[in-house]
Amino acid sequence: MVNFTSDAKNFYVGWELWFPYQYRNSQQELVGLDFEIFNTIFAKVGYTTEYTELPWKRHLHYIKTGEMDVAMGASLSEERQRYAMFSEAYRQETVNLFVRNGQANSIKLGGLSDLTNSNYMIGIESGYYYGDEYQALIKTAEFQEHIIEVVDIEENVTLLLAGHIDGFLVDPATMKAFSDKYKMAGEFEKHALSIYQADIHIIFSKKSVKPGVVTAINQTIGDLKKSGELDKIINKWNHPN
């Protein structure tokens, strides 16, 4: 293993409650898909971290000013590239259509736009990002008629089980966490419809972090991908037991 100790330092890392990616368990430990990947990467490079819980917008501001060094769970944007260095993608953010188990083949939807001329109703959570195609379609009244907006996954599951909707949009890790929590494994399945997918990165403040740090992190991400260790962590959080 390459030794980066000459560059070793303590990194100030922000986090925000985002179940099941970043949260505290009943023992008050910081856990979740992002934390597990992040801690694995940083332990391999030999860097230490200090965590602070803070809202995402403020966190990004501190990355800009150099008051915080690192953020995880970030998607790429031109604006962020002005003040932050991006790691290689360490996971993908995906949103899928989940339906009742056994229903995926009978719900005929090739693309999101097919909803418009269908008899299907789909549940979504307010404040969630479902990709550019969805953003464009939701501006049309014809598409809106097939969408029910709710507060959380619990509400979507209730509507689905009662037959008020045919499916709902959610990311696989959240779906698995819900199924595990309520012992509902085997109740739902993923539809083949493609909704949204984007790369997720670790970002580093240009003000407080040397570029060599990002190089070391990227090398480690590459190693974890090659060894299959990264996939193993992701699959643990994304797939039903």
Disulfide bonds with the S-S distance in Angstrom:
none
